[in-house]
Amino acid sequence: MFLEFENYNLAYLQPSKLDLIKVHKDTIVIREIELKDNPKIAMAIRDVLIEFGVPKVGTAYEDEALDRMFETYKNERSCYFVVADGDQILGGAGIAPLEDFDQGVCELQKMYFKPEARGRGLGSVMMDRCLSFAKSVGFKKCYLETMPYMDDARVLYRKVGFKNIESALGNTGHYSCTVWMIKDL
């Protein structure tokens, strides 16, 4: 079976890319977050952060919004997408205005995938979904923060055009994140 993406066209993918996203019996779906997903996405994100040894302080781990993602992303210029495999949530990513910064800049937020979701091409598809949403609601640039040892994530970010910058922008509260990147949309 191929992955199904709600309102998402996979026609642009080359056949070799389609091979990367074949799955077993279940169908993986990228969709907007629902209220019932709150505890599952919070656990998935915290599990990934622990796996990578990310500090619990000054990162997404301690964000109050982590336990109420559905409510946090209800604003018209925000959206959070989850990777769902049946009732399981395997990861997610979101777009929201960059806090305390220019209105034309959004932030790619909380993009994390559990190990079983990695290596399937889902990161590229999720990135495209998030950046398409950001453009559709009028953002001109997208900013993100990450850790220097999240190598695969940084490769993906560079692949889609993110460039490193010298210092943090806005007020994310993630002072433990030491890699800052931005991209024109």
N, C-alpha and C positions, 0 to 999 in steps of 0.2 A: 504494500500500500504506500501511496505517497502521502506526504504531509498535507493537511488541509489548513488553509489560512482563511479565516473569515474575511470576505471582501478583499482578498489578496490575489494578485495575478502572478503566477510562477512562470508565465510564458517567456519572460526575458532571460531566464536561466538557461545556460547551455546544458546539453545532455549530461556532461560530466558533473555539473553542479547538481542536477536532479538526482544522480546516483548517490550523492552525499547525503541526501535527505530522505532516503527510503528508510522505512522503519518496519518493525515486526508487525504482529497482529493489531496492535493498538494504533490509533491515529493521534498524532501530536497536532495540537491546534494552538496558534497564537491568536489571542483574543483580548479584549479589554477586560480589566479586572472586575470582579463581582464581589459583593459584600462577603459571600461565603469563602472567598479566597484569602481574606485577611490573615488568619492564623497560619495557613499553609505557606504563603509567600514570606511572612515574617520568619518562620522557621527555616525555610530554604535559604534566605539571605543570611541569616545568622550562622547556619551550618557552613556555608561557603566562606564566610569571613573567618570563622574558626579554623577551617581547613587550611586557609592561606596564612594563618597566624597574624591576621590584621588586628591592630590594637582595638580594644572595645571602647576606648575613650577617644573622642575626636574623629569618629568615623560614623558610617551609617548604622553601625551596630547599636549605638545608643540613641538614635533618632526616635523621638516620640512618635513620629509619623509611621514608623515601621510596623506598628501594631494596628494601624488604621489606614492602610494604603488606599482602600476604596474611597474613603471619605476625603483623604488628602488630595486625590487627583480628580475630584468632581468639577473643578473650575473649568471654564470653557477653553482656556489656553494650556491646560494640563491633561495628560493622559498617561495611564500606566497599562502596559500589556503584560500578560502572563503567558508562559509556555505551559500548556496543560496536556497531560497524557491521561485521559480518563478523569478520575477524581484527583489525581496527583498534580501538584504544581512543581514543575522542574526548574523554574526560573522566571525572570522578567526584566523589564526595563521601562523607564518612563521619561517623559518630557514635562518640564514645568518652567515658568519664568525664573531666571536667575535672581535670587533674593537680593534686594538692595543694590540693583544694578540697572543699566540701561534696559528699557522695555523691549528692545529689539533682540535681546540675547536670552536664549533659553539654556537650560542645563539638562544634559543627559544624566538621569539619576538612577541609581540602584539597579545597574545592569549586572546581574549575577545569574549563573547557571549551575545547577547541580552536576556532578560528574557524568551522570547518565545522559545529560543533554548536550554535552560538549563533543566536538568533533563531527557534528552532523550538518554543519552549515547553518544552524539556527541563529548563531550570533550575527551573521551577515544579513539574514532575513529580518531579524529583530531590529538591527541597526537601520535598515532601509525603512522599515515600518515607522520607527520613531522619528527619523529625520523627515520622512514624508509628512507625518503629522505636524512636525514643527514648522515646516514650510507652509502647510495649508492654513495655519493659524497666524501667519504673518511674521514669524521670527526670521531674522537676517543672519544670525550667528548662533552656533551651538557650542557650549562650554562643557567641559567635564573635568573631574578630579579622579585620580586613581593612585595606586601604589606602585613604586618602582619595580617590584618583583612580580607584578601581574603581567607577565610577558605576553601571553596569548592575547589578552585584552588589548594591550598597547599595540600589538601587531595589527589587530582588526581596526583599531582607531586610526592608525596611520594609513592603512589600506583605503579607508573611505575619506581620507583627506584631512584628518585632524593634525594639527601642528602643535608642538610643545611651546609653551610660553613661560616667561621667567617667574611669574608670581600668581598667586590666587586672585580670582575676581569675585566680587559679590560677598555675600555673607552666608556661606553654607554651614558653618560650624564644624567643618571637617578639617581641623587643623593638623591632624595626623596624616592626611593625604598630601604627598609631596610632589606629585606629578600633575601638572595642569596643562590642559590642551584646549584648543579652540578650532572651529571650522566655519567657513562661510557657507551659508545654505543657498 
